[in-house]
Amino acid sequence: MKTEFEDQRDRLWQRIDTLMATRQLTQLQQARRLLSEWLTQHPDDYYSLDGGEELARMEGALEIIEEEKAAELVAA
C-alpha cells in the first residue's frame, strides 16, 4: 500500500510527464519549477532527484533548438 508521500510524488510525476510530452520549452520550464518546489519540501526524495536529470537534459536540448530557430530567423 502506498503512503500519502508516494501518492503525492506519483501525482507530481504524472504532471511532469504530461508537461514533458508537449516538448515545449515553456512547459519544460514549468515542470522544472514544480520539481524544484517539490525538492525544496522533500530534499531526501532521491527518486525525484534522479528523475530530474532527464528533465534537465530535455530542457537543455529544447533551449538549443530554440536558439537555433532564432538564429535562422535572424539570418533569413
SVG drawing of the C-alpha trace seen along z (x, -y; Angstrom):
<svg xmlns="http://www.w3.org/2000/svg" viewBox="-2 -39 24 41">
<polyline fill="none" stroke="black" stroke-width="0.4" points="0.0,0.0 1.3,-3.4 1.9,-6.2 0.5,-9.7 4.0,-10.8 4.2,-8.3 0.8,-9.3 1.8,-12.9 5.0,-12.1 3.2,-10.0 0.8,-12.9 3.7,-15.2 5.4,-13.0 2.2,-12.4 2.0,-16.2 5.7,-16.5 5.3,-13.6 2.4,-15.4 4.4,-18.7 7.4,-16.8 5.2,-15.2 4.5,-18.6 8.1,-19.1 7.7,-22.8 10.3,-24.8 7.8,-26.8 6.2,-23.6 9.5,-22.1 10.4,-25.1 7.1,-24.8 7.9,-21.2 11.3,-22.1 9.7,-24.7 7.3,-22.1 10.2,-19.7 12.3,-22.4 9.4,-23.2 8.9,-19.6 12.6,-19.0 12.7,-22.1 10.0,-20.4 11.4,-16.9 15.2,-17.1 15.7,-13.4 13.5,-12.2 16.3,-10.6 13.8,-9.1 12.8,-12.7 16.4,-13.9 17.3,-11.1 14.3,-11.8 15.2,-15.5 18.3,-14.7 16.2,-13.6 14.1,-16.7 17.2,-18.9 18.6,-17.3 15.4,-17.7 15.1,-21.3 18.7,-21.9 18.0,-20.3 14.9,-22.4 16.9,-25.6 19.4,-24.8 16.6,-24.2 15.0,-27.5 18.3,-29.3 18.9,-27.7 15.4,-28.7 16.1,-32.3 19.4,-32.3 17.8,-31.1 15.2,-33.8 17.9,-36.5 19.9,-35.0 16.9,-34.9"/>
</svg>
